[in-house]
Amino acid sequence: MTDAPPQLQPPSDALIAALIAIAGPANALTNPVDQAPYLTEWRGRYSGRTPLVLRPDTVGQVSAILKACNDARAGVVPQAGNTGLVGGQIPSATGHEIVLSVGRLNKVRGLDAAAAALTVEAGVTLSTVQTAADGAGFLFPLSMASEGSCCIGGNLATNAGGVAVLAYGTARAQVLGLEAVLADGRVWHGLGSLRKDNTGYDLKNLIIGSEGTLAIITAATLKLYPRPRDVATALVALPSLDAVAAFFRSAQSQAGPGLTAFEFMSQRALEFSVRHGTKEPCPLNPLPEWTVLIEISSHEAGPARALLQHLLFEAAESGTVSDAVIAASITQQRAFWQLREAMSSAQKPEGGSIKHDISVPVSEITNFIRRAAPLVENLCPGARPVPFGHFGDGNVHYNISQPVDMDKERFLARWEEISHAVHALVLDCGGSISAEHGIGQMKRDELANVKDATGIAVMRAIKAALDPNGILNPGKVL
């Protein structure tokens, strides 16, 4: 049992003046119009208030800001690209918390080709990291729909997943070193390209995934990979979830580590994406019950496409696959991926959407989705499940669109009730209520009910040790 941290204090006029002096008046936003982009998450579910948005551009400024706030017992909410989906980057409605954006910490500090490592600051967008790696002949595999606007600091703070986890792992697996500022302003200089370092506790992996509650990430040394010489991509039609599971086992067996993506999409998810996202016809017509976007990569010229063709031929012969289209060009390959990447935004025009980012063992995906549909129907007749996700790592985005004739706000008012039931089913299937989006404020209260009590106690002890005054991202995770 740990003592509760001292009560946080609203920032005084003197503190605000001191913080403005640290960041500079041009990068200390007090006007509500200027602050607006930092105070609401993109889905509109979470909004907050703040007396001050700070946009430092040096680690020294971040350090000075945190020291001043810690001394004054004032809460600080770190923010990167503001693309988070659980409200972890949004201040509370009290208006008592400072928002610290790392968006101006946006330098690429250096690339070490011999070590296959790239060091970047926290405000560098994910797409910029990918471009820098590609320009040097490498691959940085972390990839997601928001990569043009999300920042590496937020990706690491939430241990983001994305579409390449099957082959390369989550964001945590892409990091060799970190630089971070603690609550009291001390800077931890943990950057470096060492592949092996067994000197005590692994601090970088403690901070990664802590959602800004233990420290603010200011820079990272990232692991780069050889760029594949050949990539083959296909959209595949399958008649059932059992067929999806069988096709995955076959793909994994034949392609091994060359299987770099295996995304599955329900018919409704693909329908929404075609209707509202890409507005381009799908090459699979009619839209199948289930679709897989599969990608096979090779470091040798040529064999990826041949392997994919062989895999699809065998699957068609066995009746597992009913149709397939292999991308004939990079343009078509990108069009296939756009169908998948547009799925989240394509649900907006369909009204309210209750979203679940969950994971279950791969062997339980079929069982979970089959049991979830009648569960949702019993709770809210006419509600439309929109499941899709990353089959190979068990991450299901089990989103639910409102009934066609139901009021949006009345549907969204059922969020807690429906999510509680879905999460109970997830736990019954041996899964997790958060696969890649984090806990934030959305799942904070539920975390204590689903996580081992000893685990929660250890987390609280770590929080108390690193942030005894509780200033870092108050009200999030714990």
N, C-alpha and C positions, 0 to 999 in steps of 0.2 A: 504494500500500500504506500503510495507516494502522496506527499502533501500537495494540495491544490496550489497552482501558481498565484501570485498576487493579482488582485483585480486590475485589469487593464484600464488605462485612463484615456479620456478623449484628448487629442493633441491640443496643447495650449497654443495661443498666438505666438508665444516666444519660440516654441518648438517649430511651428510652421515657418516662421521667419528664418530660423536656422537651417531648416531643410531646403528652403528656396535658395538660400545662399550657397549651399553645397552643390545643388544640381544646376544652379543658374536660373534666372527668371524665365528664360525662353523655354526651359525644359521642366518647369514646375507649373502644372496646369491647375488653375483654380476656377476657371470659367466653366459652368455646367455644359455648355455647348462643346467646348474642347474636350471635356472629360467623357462625354457620352460614349465614344467607341470603347472605352475601357470599363464600362460599368454594366454592360449587358452581354450575356453570352449569345452566340449566333442563333440559337433556337428560341431565344426569348423567355426561357423558363426561369432564369435567375437574373435579377437586377439588384444593384446596391447603390450606395452613396459614399462619397468621400470628400474630405475637405481639400485633398491634394493628390494629384497624380504626378509622380516623379519619374523622369526619364534620364537617368544617369548614363554616361558613356565611358566611364572608367571603373575599374574594380575599386580604386581608392574612393570614389564617390559612393559606391554601394556600401563599402565598409563604414564610411563616416555616417551615412544615413542610418544604418542599422545600429551603430553605437549610440547615436543620439536618440533613436526611438527606444532602444533597450533601456537607456538611462531614465527616460521619461515614462517607461511602461506603456508605450503606445503601439498598437497593433500594426503590422505591415503585411499586405497581401501581395505576393510576387505574381507577376504576370509576364507571359512571353507573347505568343501570337494571338491569344484569346480565342483559341479554337477548341478548348476543353469542353467536354460534354457532361460533366458532373458538378459544375459550379465551383470547382476548386480555385479558380482564378478571379472570382467575383467577390467584392467586399460585401459586408452585411448591410442591412437597411439602416443601421444606427447612424451611419455617417461618421463613425469614430476611427476608422482604419485608413491608413495611408496606402495607396496603391503604388507599387514600385515596378515599373515596366522595364524589362531588360532589352527592349527592342533596339536601342541605340548601341548596345554592346554587340556590334554586328561585323566585326573584323574576322577575316580568315588569317590566323596568325602564322600559319606555316604548314607546309607539306613535306614529309620525310618519305621520299620514294623508297629508300632502302628498307625502312621499317614498315612501309605500307601504312602510314599513319598521317592523319590530318588533324590539326589543332584549330578549333574555331571558337568564337565567343557565343554566348548563350542566345543572342538575338539573331543569329544567322538563320535564315529560313532553311527548311529541309531541302527544298529544291536547289538552293545555292550550294549546299553541301554536296548534293548529288552531282551538280554541274562541275564543281571544283575537282571532285574525284574523277569524273569522266574525262575532264581535260588533261589529267595526268595519266590516263590509261587504266584507271581503276574503277571499281564498282563500290558505291556505298549503298547497301541493299535495303535500308529502312525506306519504306514507301507506303503512302496512304493518300486518300483523296484530297486532304487538306495541305499537301506538301508545298504548295505555292505560298501559303500564308502561315502555317505553323512553324515554330522556331525550335531549334535543337534543344534549348534549355527546357522548354515545356515538354518536348518528347522524352527527355531523360527524367524530368521530375515526375512524370506519370508512368515511366517505363512503357512507352507506347509499343504497340504491336505492329499492325499493318499487314500487308499482303504477302510478305516474304518470310514470315516467322517459321514456316515449315522447313525452309532450308537454312536460314541464317540466325534464327532466334529473335527475341525481343530487343528493344533498344538497349537494355542492360548488356547484352552480349556484344554490342558494337563499341563498347567504351574501354579504352586502355587507361585513361587517367582523367582526373577532374580538378578543377579549381572551383572553390566554393567559399562563400562568406557566411560565418556563423552568426547567430543572433546577437552576440555582443560586439560584432564588428571584426573579429579576428578572421584572417584569410587563411584558408587551408590550401597550400600549394601542392596539389597532388597530380599535376599534369605530368605526362611522360609516356613513352611508347614501349615500356617494358611489357613483355608477354608473360613473364613470370615474376611475381613479387610476393613472397610468403613471409613478410615481416609484420606479423600481428593481424589485428582485425582489418577486414576489407572495408575501409571507410567509404570508398566510392560506391560500392553496392548497397551500403546503408542509405546513402543520400539519394541515389537513383531510386525512383519510385516513391519517395517520401512526400511528394506533392508540395514542396516548399515549406514543410512544417519543421524541418530540422536544419536547413541551411538554404541559401540561395545559390544555385549553380550559376557561375559567371563564364566558364569556359570548359571545353572538353577536348581530349585527344581521342579521336575516333579511329576505329579499325577499318582498313580498306581491304578489298578483295580483288583478285584477278577478274578482269572484265570478261564475261563469256564471249566466245567467238561466234557462237551460233545459238539462237533462241527460236524455238517453235511454239506457237500459241494456237489454241483451238477453242471454239465454243462447241460444247457437246451436249446433246439432248439425251435425257435418261427418263425412263418411265416411272421410277419410284425411288424413294430414299434408300431402299435396300440395294437398288442398282448403283446408286451413287457410292454407297459404302463398298460394294464389290469392285467398282471401277477404281476407287482410291487404292484398295489393297493391291490390285493388279499394277497400277501406275507406280506405286511405291516399290513394288517388287522388281519391276523392269527398269525403272529409271534411277532408282536409288537416290543419291544426293543430287542428281540432275533434275529431280522434280522440284522446281522452284516456286510453283504456285498451284493451288488446287482450291479454287473458290466455288462455292455452291450457292445457287440462287433459286428461290421458289418461283413458280409461274407468276404469282402476283407481284413479286419484287421486280422481275424482269419487265412485266407489263407496265408498272409505274415508271420504270427507268426509260422505256421506249416512249411512253406518252408524255412525260414531263421533263425528263433529263436530257437525253440525246436528241429526241424528236427525229430519229433516224430509224428506218426499219431494221428489225433484227434479222440476220441471215437465216435463223432457224424459224421456219414458218410451217404450221402454226407454232405458237410459243409452247414449249414442252412443259410437262408437270415440273420437272427439275432440270436445271442447266448447270453445267460445270465449265468454268473457265480454267483451262489447264495450260501450264507453261513448263516446258522442258528446256534446260540450258545445257550447253556443252562447251568445253574449252578446246575442243577440236573442231575444225571447220566441217560442217555438213551433217554429222550424225544425229543432231537433235530432231530435225524434221523426219528423218528416216525412222527413228525410234518412235516418234509420236504416231506416224502413219501405221507402223506395225502394231502398236498398242491399240489404236482405234480399230484396226481391221480385226484383231482378235476379239475385242469387246463387241463389235457388231456381229461377228460370227456366233458368239455365245448368247446374243440377245440382250446383253447388258446395256448397250448403247443403241439408240434408235436413229440417231442422225448426228452429223458432225461437220464442222467447217473449219479448215485450217487456214489461218491468216496467210494470204499470199504476198503481203507487203507490210512494211513498217506502218503505213497509214492504216491498213486494215487491222493490224495488231493493236494500234492505239484505239481504234474504234471499238474493238472488243472490250478493251479495258475500260473505256468510257462508259459502257453499259453497266459494268460493275461499280465503278467509282461514283456514278450519279445516283445510286440507290438511296442514299440517306437524304439528299436534298430533294429527290423526286417524290418523297412522301409528303412534303409540305403542302402541295396543292390538293392533296386528298383529305386535308383537315388535320385534326389533332392526331398526334402519334405518341403512344406510350412505348418507350424504348428500353430494351434490356440488353446489356453487354455481358453475356454470361459464357462460361465454359463448362463443358462436361467431358469425361473421357470420350475419346473418339468412338469407342464401342457403344456409347450411350446416346449419341446424337440422334439416331433414328428413334429410339425409345422416347427421348425427351420431346421431340417435335410431335410425335404421334399423341402423346399424352397431353401436351400443352394445348393443342387445338380445341378439344372438347372442354378443357378447363376454362379457357377464355370465353368460349361460347356460353357456358353456363353462367359465368359472371356478368357478361355483357353481350346478349344476343345480337348478332349482326356485326360484331367487331371483326376486323379483317387482319389476321396474322400475316406478317410480311417477313418470314425468316430468310436469312442469307448469312454468309460469313465464310470463315476460314476453316474448311473441313479438316485439314490435316493436323491442326492443333486444338480442335474441339471448341473453337470460339464461334458461338452462334449469336448473331445480332437478331434477337427475337423481338422485332418491333411489331406494334399492333396499331393499325389505323382505325379511326373511329367508324362506327356504322354510318352508311351513306346518309341516312336521314336523321342523325343525331346532332344536337348542338355541340360545338367543339368544346366550349368551356365545361359543359356538363360531363362530357367524356373525360376530359383531362382531370376533372375533380375525382375521378375514380383511380388515379395513378397509383396511390399508395396501396389501395385494396388489391388491385390487379397485380402490381409488382410483388406484393407480399406473397400472393398465391403462386406466381411464376417462380419466385426465388425459392419457395418451399419445395417445389418440384425439382428445381436445380439441385438443391441439397440432397434430395432423395435419390437423385441420379449420381451422387458423388461429385458434384461440381462446385463452381465458385460463382458468387454474385457479381464479380467484376473480373473480366478477362484482360482488358487492355485500356479501359477508360479511367480507371482509378476509383477512389471513394468520394473525394471532394466533400460537398455538403449533401449531395443527393443520397448517398448510402451510409453516411456517418452513423446515424442512429441504429441502422440495421447491422452494422459491422459487429457491434458488441454481442449481438444475438447469434451470429453465425460463426464467429471466430473463437477458437479455444481461449478459455479464460486466462490461462497462463500466458498465451501469446499476447493478449491484450495488455496484461500487466507488464510484460517485458517492453512492449511498445511505449507504454506510458512512462516507464522508467527511463527509456532512451530519450524520449521527448523532454522529460524533466532535467536530464543531465545536460543536453545540448541547448535547451531553450527554457531555462528555469522560470523566466518571467512570462512565458507563453505568448511572446509577441509575434512569432512567425505563423502566418496564415491561420489566425485564430478561428475556431469553429469548424475546421476542416479535418477530415480523417478520424480524429479522436474527439 
